[in-house]
């Protein structure tokens, strides 16, 4: 009985810790994707005498949100994204990675919305939204435990038909990492980036923690979100995850008060899922749960809020395919 009680208290503690680290609106980083996986630079193989062992990874994520109730309108969301990462060792201590990503937010509204301050309209409030990112990231290992990380990023977020050159942003950051091999990794830092609305530069955090609580349990805090994982073996694990994503897109030029304004899409999915390593080159992940928060806000070219709509919780499904040649 004492063992059962201790186990229950332990699981309650972990659950409370996970809940405490789930994202809140104040932690959202507009115009960002999730904090980059800087710790994955550790996967770049060491420089070998026979040549440069390039590490290539391709990942595809697709999220479906069904029946989001925005009040006067329901909406379905199809959100495909793709990532290409190329890691190259420079020496026994240093490695760099080129990261390319792109995606789209494809909404289908059924009903009327008033996002643009001109009264309810049954038309789709905006066209397809697109995004792209180019990042160069590096790591220099000082000792077995300590490392330095750096990144430079250029990104674009735009509505279909909008001016691409008016949707480009950039920035860069520095971080320091500490690890206890196979048990604990922590990367902390920050940077500065430009904003889509051309206001002052904005500071952003870099946070990446992995803690192997036991041989089976792992806690991950990654940017504005957290995950608790349980591994049945090396190939299969399940997880509970909550993550905030907040992206701002440049709108096409519109008549009236909006002009060349922006639309922000903020989502907080919370759900359960699994990750399966099929073989050394192919992995698959599936998660499902509830979109705990889903909010869309439009600003005009002077950064004044024109309209905002929020949805009730709605179910979502996310699929991930990971190829590692």
DOLUM-717647 format. One record per residue (C-alpha): x, y, z; residue in one letter; residue number from 1. Coordinates in pm, 1 decimal, padded with zeros to 6 digits, m for minus. Each point is the difference from the previous one (the first is absolute). Layout:
<torvexs>
{east->X, north->Y, up->Z, type->a, seq->NUM} .
...
</torvexs>
This chain:
<torvexs>
{east->00000.0, north->00000.0, up->00000.0, type->x, seq->1} .
{east->00284.4, north->00238.2, up->00080.1, type->x, seq->2} .
{east->00152.3, north->m00065.9, up->m00342.5, type->x, seq->3} .
{east->m00332.1, north->00074.0, up->m00172.6, type->x, seq->4} .
{east->m00038.8, north->00320.1, up->00199.2, type->x, seq->5} .
{east->00351.5, north->00114.7, up->m00088.0, type->x, seq->6} .
{east->m00060.7, north->m00072.3, up->m00368.3, type->x, seq->7} .
{east->m00326.9, north->00195.4, up->00005.4, type->x, seq->8} .
{east->00170.0, north->00298.2, up->00163.5, type->x, seq->9} .
{east->00280.2, north->m00015.8, up->m00256.4, type->x, seq->10} .
{east->m00243.1, north->m00002.9, up->m00293.7, type->x, seq->11} .
{east->m00199.2, north->00284.2, up->00158.7, type->x, seq->12} .
{east->00320.0, north->00202.7, up->00031.2, type->x, seq->13} .
{east->00091.8, north->m00059.0, up->m00363.6, type->x, seq->14} .
{east->m00353.6, north->00083.0, up->m00113.4, type->x, seq->15} .
{east->00007.1, north->00322.1, up->00198.2, type->x, seq->16} .
{east->00337.2, north->00093.2, up->m00145.0, type->x, seq->17} .
{east->m00123.8, north->m00063.6, up->m00353.1, type->x, seq->18} .
{east->m00314.3, north->00206.0, up->00062.7, type->x, seq->19} .
{east->00208.2, north->00285.1, up->00138.4, type->x, seq->20} .
{east->00215.4, north->00010.8, up->m00311.9, type->x, seq->21} .
{east->m00284.0, north->m00002.4, up->m00251.1, type->x, seq->22} .
{east->m00007.9, north->00317.6, up->m00211.3, type->x, seq->23} .
{east->m00188.2, north->00312.4, up->00096.5, type->x, seq->24} .
{east->m00072.7, north->00287.8, up->m00238.1, type->x, seq->25} .
{east->00275.4, north->00218.8, up->00142.6, type->x, seq->26} .
{east->00265.7, north->m00249.5, up->m00112.5, type->x, seq->27} .
{east->m00102.2, north->00000.4, up->m00365.4, type->x, seq->28} .
{east->00259.2, north->00124.3, up->m00244.7, type->x, seq->29} .
{east->m00179.0, north->00160.5, up->m00295.4, type->x, seq->30} .
{east->00144.3, north->m00080.5, up->m00342.6, type->x, seq->31} .
{east->00196.3, north->m00294.7, up->00137.7, type->x, seq->32} .
{east->m00022.3, north->m00365.3, up->m00059.6, type->x, seq->33} .
{east->00069.1, north->m00215.1, up->00297.7, type->x, seq->34} .
{east->00337.5, north->00060.6, up->00161.3, type->x, seq->35} .
{east->00253.5, north->m00181.9, up->m00221.8, type->x, seq->36} .
{east->00132.7, north->m00335.0, up->00120.8, type->x, seq->37} .
{east->00352.7, north->00120.3, up->00065.4, type->x, seq->38} .
{east->00075.9, north->m00314.6, up->00198.6, type->x, seq->39} .
{east->m00044.7, north->m00199.4, up->m00323.5, type->x, seq->40} .
{east->00333.7, north->00140.2, up->m00115.6, type->x, seq->41} .
{east->00141.5, north->m00270.7, up->00227.0, type->x, seq->42} .
{east->m00123.0, north->m00252.7, up->m00256.9, type->x, seq->43} .
{east->00245.4, north->00128.1, up->m00261.7, type->x, seq->44} .
{east->00270.5, north->m00270.4, up->m00016.1, type->x, seq->45} .
{east->00359.2, north->00085.0, up->00081.2, type->x, seq->46} .
{east->00235.6, north->00094.5, up->m00279.8, type->x, seq->47} .
{east->00145.6, north->m00319.7, up->m00147.1, type->x, seq->48} .
{east->00329.4, north->m00045.4, up->m00189.4, type->x, seq->49} .
{east->m00175.9, north->m00164.4, up->m00296.2, type->x, seq->50} .
{east->m00220.5, north->00300.9, up->m00072.5, type->x, seq->51} .
{east->m00263.8, north->00239.2, up->00130.6, type->x, seq->52} .
{east->m00296.4, north->m00199.3, up->00141.1, type->x, seq->53} .
{east->m00293.3, north->00225.9, up->m00086.0, type->x, seq->54} .
{east->m00313.7, north->m00056.8, up->00210.0, type->x, seq->55} .
{east->m00324.6, north->00052.6, up->m00195.1, type->x, seq->56} .
{east->m00348.9, north->m00004.5, up->00148.5, type->x, seq->57} .
{east->m00338.8, north->00063.2, up->m00160.0, type->x, seq->58} .
{east->m00315.2, north->00038.2, up->00209.1, type->x, seq->59} .
{east->m00361.7, north->00057.9, up->m00096.8, type->x, seq->60} .
{east->m00265.0, north->00111.7, up->00251.4, type->x, seq->61} .
{east->m00369.3, north->00031.8, up->m00081.3, type->x, seq->62} .
{east->m00263.0, north->00130.0, up->00243.0, type->x, seq->63} .
{east->m00375.8, north->m00027.9, up->m00051.0, type->x, seq->64} .
{east->m00237.5, north->00205.3, up->00217.7, type->x, seq->65} .
{east->m00366.5, north->m00086.1, up->m00050.3, type->x, seq->66} .
{east->m00303.8, north->00214.6, up->00081.8, type->x, seq->67} .
{east->00156.2, north->00292.4, up->00186.0, type->x, seq->68} .
{east->m00293.5, north->00208.0, up->00124.3, type->x, seq->69} .
{east->00085.1, north->00370.5, up->m00044.8, type->x, seq->70} .
{east->m00351.8, north->00108.8, up->00096.9, type->x, seq->71} .
{east->m00174.9, north->00108.9, up->m00318.7, type->x, seq->72} .
{east->00225.8, north->m00225.6, up->m00206.7, type->x, seq->73} .
{east->00146.8, north->m00349.2, up->00018.9, type->x, seq->74} .
{east->00334.5, north->m00074.9, up->m00160.0, type->x, seq->75} .
{east->00214.5, north->m00296.2, up->m00094.4, type->x, seq->76} .
{east->00378.1, north->00034.2, up->m00021.1, type->x, seq->77} .
{east->00245.1, north->m00199.9, up->m00210.5, type->x, seq->78} .
{east->00359.8, north->00090.6, up->00100.0, type->x, seq->79} .
{east->00274.8, north->m00186.1, up->m00192.2, type->x, seq->80} .
{east->00367.1, north->00075.6, up->00072.2, type->x, seq->81} .
{east->00329.8, north->m00137.7, up->m00124.5, type->x, seq->82} .
{east->00354.3, north->00020.8, up->00142.2, type->x, seq->83} .
{east->00338.9, north->m00077.4, up->m00151.7, type->x, seq->84} .
{east->00309.0, north->m00003.7, up->00222.4, type->x, seq->85} .
{east->00357.9, north->m00050.2, up->m00118.2, type->x, seq->86} .
{east->00267.0, north->m00037.8, up->00268.5, type->x, seq->87} .
{east->00373.2, north->00019.5, up->m00075.4, type->x, seq->88} .
{east->00289.9, north->m00047.1, up->00245.9, type->x, seq->89} .
{east->00277.9, north->00259.1, up->m00017.9, type->x, seq->90} .
{east->00233.7, north->m00159.2, up->00252.7, type->x, seq->91} .
{east->m00011.4, north->m00232.6, up->00298.7, type->x, seq->92} .
{east->m00156.1, north->00283.2, up->00202.0, type->x, seq->93} .
{east->m00200.0, north->00203.1, up->m00252.1, type->x, seq->94} .
{east->m00299.7, north->m00070.9, up->m00222.3, type->x, seq->95} .
{east->m00244.3, north->00207.3, up->m00205.2, type->x, seq->96} .
{east->m00349.5, north->m00066.9, up->m00128.4, type->x, seq->97} .
{east->m00202.2, north->00153.0, up->m00282.4, type->x, seq->98} .
{east->m00374.0, north->m00010.4, up->00069.2, type->x, seq->99} .
{east->m00265.8, north->00064.9, up->m00265.4, type->x, seq->100} .
{east->m00372.0, north->m00010.6, up->00070.8, type->x, seq->101} .
{east->m00323.7, north->00096.4, up->m00167.3, type->x, seq->102} .
{east->m00369.7, north->m00040.6, up->00061.7, type->x, seq->103} .
{east->m00351.3, north->00128.0, up->m00052.0, type->x, seq->104} .
{east->m00304.3, north->00073.1, up->00214.4, type->x, seq->105} .
{east->m00307.4, north->m00087.0, up->m00207.6, type->x, seq->106} .
{east->m00326.9, north->00108.1, up->00164.3, type->x, seq->107} .
{east->m00354.5, north->m00080.5, up->m00108.1, type->x, seq->108} .
{east->m00255.0, north->00223.9, up->00175.3, type->x, seq->109} .
{east->m00368.8, north->m00086.5, up->m00005.7, type->x, seq->110} .
{east->m00194.7, north->00306.5, up->00106.5, type->x, seq->111} .
{east->00063.9, north->00370.3, up->00053.3, type->x, seq->112} .
{east->00293.5, north->00175.5, up->00164.6, type->x, seq->113} .
{east->00083.3, north->00361.5, up->00082.4, type->x, seq->114} .
{east->00378.7, north->00006.7, up->00006.8, type->x, seq->115} .
{east->00049.1, north->00310.5, up->m00210.6, type->x, seq->116} .
{east->m00226.0, north->00256.8, up->00165.9, type->x, seq->117} .
{east->m00246.1, north->00032.0, up->m00288.2, type->x, seq->118} .
{east->m00285.3, north->m00213.3, up->00135.5, type->x, seq->119} .
{east->m00069.5, north->m00375.6, up->m00016.8, type->x, seq->120} .
{east->00081.7, north->m00166.8, up->m00329.3, type->x, seq->121} .
{east->m00068.2, north->m00351.9, up->m00122.3, type->x, seq->122} .
{east->00310.0, north->00007.5, up->m00222.1, type->x, seq->123} .
{east->00320.9, north->m00171.6, up->00107.8, type->x, seq->124} .
{east->00165.0, north->00266.9, up->00217.9, type->x, seq->125} .
{east->00344.9, north->m00062.4, up->m00150.8, type->x, seq->126} .
{east->00167.9, north->m00216.6, up->m00262.0, type->x, seq->127} .
{east->00251.8, north->m00276.2, up->00063.7, type->x, seq->128} .
{east->00284.2, north->00094.7, up->00235.0, type->x, seq->129} .
{east->00356.2, north->m00109.6, up->m00078.7, type->x, seq->130} .
{east->00328.8, north->m00004.9, up->00191.0, type->x, seq->131} .
{east->00365.2, north->m00076.1, up->m00065.6, type->x, seq->132} .
{east->00316.6, north->m00001.3, up->00211.7, type->x, seq->133} .
{east->00372.1, north->m00018.7, up->m00072.8, type->x, seq->134} .
{east->00229.1, north->m00043.6, up->00301.1, type->x, seq->135} .
{east->00369.6, north->m00064.4, up->00056.2, type->x, seq->136} .
{east->00084.6, north->m00141.3, up->00342.2, type->x, seq->137} .
{east->00330.0, north->m00098.4, up->00157.1, type->x, seq->138} .
{east->00145.5, north->m00167.5, up->00306.7, type->x, seq->139} .
{east->00346.3, north->00012.5, up->00154.4, type->x, seq->140} .
{east->00069.7, north->m00245.6, up->00279.7, type->x, seq->141} .
{east->00220.4, north->00148.6, up->00270.8, type->x, seq->142} .
{east->00016.5, north->m00312.3, up->00218.0, type->x, seq->143} .
{east->m00190.3, north->m00323.5, up->00036.7, type->x, seq->144} .
{east->m00260.5, north->00189.2, up->00203.0, type->x, seq->145} .
{east->m00006.3, north->00352.4, up->m00146.2, type->x, seq->146} .
{east->m00068.7, north->00134.8, up->m00349.2, type->x, seq->147} .
{east->m00078.6, north->00326.7, up->m00179.2, type->x, seq->148} .
{east->m00278.7, north->00035.0, up->m00259.9, type->x, seq->149} .
{east->m00076.5, north->00269.9, up->m00257.3, type->x, seq->150} .
{east->m00269.9, north->00051.3, up->m00261.8, type->x, seq->151} .
{east->m00092.0, north->00239.5, up->m00277.7, type->x, seq->152} .
{east->m00352.7, north->m00011.3, up->m00145.3, type->x, seq->153} .
{east->m00188.5, north->00151.7, up->m00293.8, type->x, seq->154} .
{east->m00374.4, north->m00065.5, up->m00025.4, type->x, seq->155} .
{east->m00302.2, north->00108.4, up->m00201.4, type->x, seq->156} .
{east->m00374.0, north->m00017.8, up->00079.8, type->x, seq->157} .
{east->m00250.1, north->00116.9, up->m00261.9, type->x, seq->158} .
{east->m00355.2, north->m00033.4, up->m00129.0, type->x, seq->159} .
{east->m00052.3, north->m00137.4, up->m00349.2, type->x, seq->160} .
{east->00018.0, north->00292.9, up->m00240.1, type->x, seq->161} .
{east->00192.7, north->00214.8, up->00245.1, type->x, seq->162} .
{east->00341.1, north->00158.6, up->m00054.0, type->x, seq->163} .
{east->00265.5, north->m00254.0, up->00096.4, type->x, seq->164} .
{east->00275.0, north->00260.0, up->00042.8, type->x, seq->165} .
{east->m00216.1, north->00178.4, up->00258.8, type->x, seq->166} .
{east->m00031.3, north->m00315.1, up->00211.7, type->x, seq->167} .
{east->00368.3, north->m00073.2, up->00070.1, type->x, seq->168} .
{east->00144.7, north->00008.3, up->00352.8, type->x, seq->169} .
{east->00339.4, north->m00086.9, up->00144.9, type->x, seq->170} .
{east->00188.3, north->m00048.4, up->00322.8, type->x, seq->171} .
{east->00259.0, north->m00193.8, up->00192.8, type->x, seq->172} .
{east->00084.0, north->m00129.4, up->00343.5, type->x, seq->173} .
{east->00258.9, north->m00157.1, up->00229.9, type->x, seq->174} .
{east->m00036.4, north->m00269.0, up->00265.9, type->x, seq->175} .
{east->00205.2, north->m00211.5, up->00237.7, type->x, seq->176} .
{east->m00060.2, north->m00368.9, up->00061.2, type->x, seq->177} .
{east->00075.3, north->m00236.4, up->00286.9, type->x, seq->178} .
{east->m00042.4, north->m00376.0, up->m00004.1, type->x, seq->179} .
{east->00042.2, north->m00310.0, up->00210.2, type->x, seq->180} .
{east->00026.9, north->m00263.1, up->m00275.6, type->x, seq->181} .
{east->m00306.8, north->m00225.4, up->m00035.7, type->x, seq->182} .
{east->m00170.8, north->00170.7, up->00296.3, type->x, seq->183} .
{east->m00039.5, north->00377.6, up->m00025.7, type->x, seq->184} .
{east->00033.8, north->00274.4, up->m00265.3, type->x, seq->185} .
{east->m00073.3, north->00370.7, up->00041.2, type->x, seq->186} .
{east->00044.5, north->00278.4, up->m00256.3, type->x, seq->187} .
{east->m00075.9, north->00359.0, up->00101.9, type->x, seq->188} .
{east->00044.9, north->00320.3, up->m00193.0, type->x, seq->189} .
{east->m00176.0, north->00263.2, up->m00202.8, type->x, seq->190} .
{east->00014.4, north->00226.3, up->m00300.2, type->x, seq->191} .
{east->m00149.5, north->00290.7, up->m00191.5, type->x, seq->192} .
{east->m00224.6, north->m00002.9, up->m00305.7, type->x, seq->193} .
{east->m00182.5, north->00244.4, up->m00219.9, type->x, seq->194} .
{east->m00378.4, north->00016.7, up->m00001.6, type->x, seq->195} .
{east->m00239.4, north->m00037.8, up->m00286.0, type->x, seq->196} .
{east->m00169.0, north->00328.7, up->00088.9, type->x, seq->197} .
{east->00338.3, north->00179.1, up->m00027.7, type->x, seq->198} .
{east->m00004.9, north->00120.3, up->00360.9, type->x, seq->199} .
{east->00304.5, north->m00024.9, up->00228.9, type->x, seq->200} .
{east->00210.3, north->m00315.2, up->00032.6, type->x, seq->201} .
{east->m00135.9, north->m00265.9, up->00232.7, type->x, seq->202} .
{east->00190.4, north->m00220.2, up->00242.3, type->x, seq->203} .
{east->m00077.4, north->m00371.4, up->m00001.5, type->x, seq->204} .
{east->00108.0, north->m00285.8, up->00230.5, type->x, seq->205} .
{east->00173.8, north->m00324.2, up->m00092.9, type->x, seq->206} .
{east->m00099.3, north->m00274.9, up->00242.4, type->x, seq->207} .
{east->00056.6, north->m00370.6, up->m00048.7, type->x, seq->208} .
{east->00005.5, north->m00250.7, up->00286.1, type->x, seq->209} .
{east->00006.5, north->m00380.4, up->m00002.1, type->x, seq->210} .
{east->m00003.4, north->m00185.8, up->00330.6, type->x, seq->211} .
{east->00008.3, north->m00378.1, up->00015.4, type->x, seq->212} .
{east->m00190.3, north->m00046.0, up->00323.6, type->x, seq->213} .
{east->00052.6, north->m00375.7, up->m00022.2, type->x, seq->214} .
{east->00088.0, north->m00253.5, up->m00267.9, type->x, seq->215} .
{east->m00359.5, north->00027.0, up->m00128.6, type->x, seq->216} .
{east->m00123.4, north->00350.5, up->00091.2, type->x, seq->217} .
{east->00121.9, north->00321.8, up->m00167.4, type->x, seq->218} .
{east->m00108.2, north->00360.2, up->00051.4, type->x, seq->219} .
{east->00050.9, north->00244.8, up->m00286.0, type->x, seq->220} .
{east->m00044.3, north->00377.3, up->00021.3, type->x, seq->221} .
{east->00040.6, north->00152.0, up->m00343.4, type->x, seq->222} .
{east->m00074.8, north->00366.7, up->m00054.5, type->x, seq->223} .
{east->m00356.8, north->00087.2, up->00108.5, type->x, seq->224} .
{east->m00106.2, north->m00358.0, up->00065.6, type->x, seq->225} .
{east->00076.0, north->m00329.7, up->00170.7, type->x, seq->226} .
{east->m00029.3, north->m00374.5, up->m00048.3, type->x, seq->227} .
{east->00012.9, north->m00299.6, up->00232.3, type->x, seq->228} .
{east->00106.7, north->m00322.4, up->m00172.8, type->x, seq->229} .
{east->00000.0, north->m00366.9, up->00096.1, type->x, seq->230} .
{east->00213.3, north->m00244.1, up->m00202.3, type->x, seq->231} .
{east->m00104.7, north->m00363.7, up->m00016.5, type->x, seq->232} .
{east->00321.8, north->m00080.0, up->m00186.9, type->x, seq->233} .
{east->00248.8, north->00167.4, up->m00235.3, type->x, seq->234} .
{east->m00253.6, north->m00002.8, up->m00285.2, type->x, seq->235} .
{east->m00331.5, north->00104.2, up->00156.7, type->x, seq->236} .
{east->m00102.0, north->00275.3, up->00239.5, type->x, seq->237} .
{east->m00316.9, north->00185.7, up->00099.6, type->x, seq->238} .
{east->m00026.3, north->00362.6, up->00107.7, type->x, seq->239} .
{east->m00221.2, north->00272.5, up->00146.4, type->x, seq->240} .
{east->00076.5, north->00336.8, up->m00158.2, type->x, seq->241} .
{east->m00112.7, north->00361.9, up->00002.7, type->x, seq->242} .
{east->00154.4, north->00256.4, up->m00235.4, type->x, seq->243} .
{east->m00077.0, north->00355.0, up->m00102.2, type->x, seq->244} .
{east->00050.4, north->00123.3, up->m00355.2, type->x, seq->245} .
{east->m00060.6, north->00364.5, up->m00088.7, type->x, seq->246} .
{east->00062.7, north->00125.6, up->m00352.4, type->x, seq->247} .
{east->m00063.2, north->00337.4, up->m00160.6, type->x, seq->248} .
{east->m00050.6, north->00025.4, up->m00378.3, type->x, seq->249} .
{east->00012.5, north->00299.8, up->m00232.8, type->x, seq->250} .
{east->m00338.8, north->00052.3, up->m00167.4, type->x, seq->251} .
{east->m00058.4, north->00095.7, up->m00360.6, type->x, seq->252} .
{east->m00081.2, north->00369.2, up->m00046.0, type->x, seq->253} .
{east->m00367.7, north->00061.2, up->00079.0, type->x, seq->254} .
{east->m00227.5, north->00300.4, up->m00039.5, type->x, seq->255} .
{east->m00131.7, north->00161.6, up->00315.4, type->x, seq->256} .
{east->00162.1, north->00009.7, up->00343.5, type->x, seq->257} .
{east->00222.0, north->m00309.2, up->m00029.4, type->x, seq->258} .
{east->00225.0, north->00089.4, up->m00292.1, type->x, seq->259} .
{east->00316.9, north->m00211.1, up->00015.6, type->x, seq->260} .
{east->m00074.8, north->m00126.9, up->00346.5, type->x, seq->261} .
{east->00077.8, north->m00329.4, up->00170.4, type->x, seq->262} .
{east->m00188.7, north->m00301.5, up->00131.9, type->x, seq->263} .
{east->00121.7, north->m00195.9, up->00302.2, type->x, seq->264} .
{east->m00090.8, north->m00366.5, up->00046.7, type->x, seq->265} .
{east->00053.9, north->m00128.3, up->00356.2, type->x, seq->266} .
{east->m00056.6, north->m00365.7, up->00091.0, type->x, seq->267} .
{east->00051.6, north->m00208.3, up->00314.9, type->x, seq->268} .
{east->m00049.3, north->m00372.2, up->m00069.5, type->x, seq->269} .
{east->00008.9, north->m00239.3, up->00298.1, type->x, seq->270} .
{east->m00010.0, north->m00370.7, up->m00071.6, type->x, seq->271} .
{east->00128.9, north->m00355.9, up->00021.0, type->x, seq->272} .
{east->00201.4, north->m00179.6, up->m00263.2, type->x, seq->273} .
{east->00260.0, north->m00259.2, up->m00087.5, type->x, seq->274} .
{east->00332.1, north->m00006.7, up->m00185.0, type->x, seq->275} .
{east->00114.9, north->m00316.7, up->m00176.3, type->x, seq->276} .
{east->00349.0, north->m00061.8, up->m00137.1, type->x, seq->277} .
{east->m00081.0, north->m00237.1, up->m00285.5, type->x, seq->278} .
{east->00366.8, north->m00036.9, up->m00099.4, type->x, seq->279} .
{east->00318.5, north->00210.1, up->00005.2, type->x, seq->280} .
{east->m00123.2, north->00210.3, up->m00295.6, type->x, seq->281} .
{east->m00373.9, north->00033.2, up->00060.9, type->x, seq->282} .
{east->m00205.2, north->00120.4, up->00298.1, type->x, seq->283} .
{east->m00365.8, north->00085.5, up->00039.9, type->x, seq->284} .
{east->m00196.9, north->00191.7, up->00262.6, type->x, seq->285} .
{east->m00371.2, north->00052.0, up->00065.6, type->x, seq->286} .
{east->m00165.5, north->00223.9, up->00258.0, type->x, seq->287} .
{east->m00358.2, north->00101.0, up->00071.1, type->x, seq->288} .
{east->m00165.9, north->00222.9, up->00253.7, type->x, seq->289} .
{east->m00168.5, north->00335.6, up->00050.5, type->x, seq->290} .
{east->00085.9, north->00341.5, up->m00135.8, type->x, seq->291} .
{east->m00017.3, north->00168.6, up->00339.6, type->x, seq->292} .
{east->00031.7, north->00349.4, up->m00147.3, type->x, seq->293} .
{east->m00041.6, north->00120.6, up->m00357.4, type->x, seq->294} .
{east->m00004.9, north->00372.3, up->m00065.8, type->x, seq->295} .
{east->00026.6, north->00205.1, up->m00320.4, type->x, seq->296} .
{east->00068.5, north->00373.7, up->00015.6, type->x, seq->297} .
{east->00032.2, north->00260.8, up->m00278.8, type->x, seq->298} .
{east->00193.6, north->00325.9, up->00024.0, type->x, seq->299} .
{east->00010.8, north->00285.2, up->m00249.5, type->x, seq->300} .
{east->00319.7, north->00143.7, up->m00148.4, type->x, seq->301} .
{east->00028.7, north->00232.7, up->00302.5, type->x, seq->302} .
{east->m00004.5, north->m00299.9, up->00239.2, type->x, seq->303} .
{east->m00351.0, north->00076.5, up->00130.6, type->x, seq->304} .
{east->m00221.4, north->m00301.6, up->00073.0, type->x, seq->305} .
{east->m00287.2, north->m00013.4, up->m00249.5, type->x, seq->306} .
{east->m00164.4, north->m00331.0, up->00092.7, type->x, seq->307} .
{east->00050.5, north->m00310.4, up->00209.2, type->x, seq->308} .
{east->m00178.6, north->m00336.3, up->00024.9, type->x, seq->309} .
{east->00056.4, north->m00292.5, up->00238.7, type->x, seq->310} .
{east->m00118.7, north->m00357.8, up->m00033.1, type->x, seq->311} .
{east->m00135.9, north->m00241.8, up->00255.9, type->x, seq->312} .
{east->00214.5, north->m00309.9, up->00059.7, type->x, seq->313} .
{east->m00001.3, north->m00229.0, up->m00304.9, type->x, seq->314} .
{east->00156.9, north->m00338.5, up->m00080.6, type->x, seq->315} .
{east->00319.3, north->m00025.1, up->m00200.0, type->x, seq->316} .
{east->00211.2, north->m00273.7, up->m00157.2, type->x, seq->317} .
{east->00368.6, north->00030.2, up->m00087.9, type->x, seq->318} .
{east->00214.9, north->m00233.4, up->m00210.5, type->x, seq->319} .
{east->00381.1, north->00003.8, up->m00021.5, type->x, seq->320} .
{east->00228.7, north->m00182.1, up->m00242.4, type->x, seq->321} .
{east->00374.8, north->00012.0, up->00065.3, type->x, seq->322} .
{east->00255.9, north->m00117.2, up->m00257.5, type->x, seq->323} .
{east->00366.8, north->m00028.7, up->00093.7, type->x, seq->324} .
{east->00205.3, north->m00137.0, up->m00292.5, type->x, seq->325} .
</torvexs>
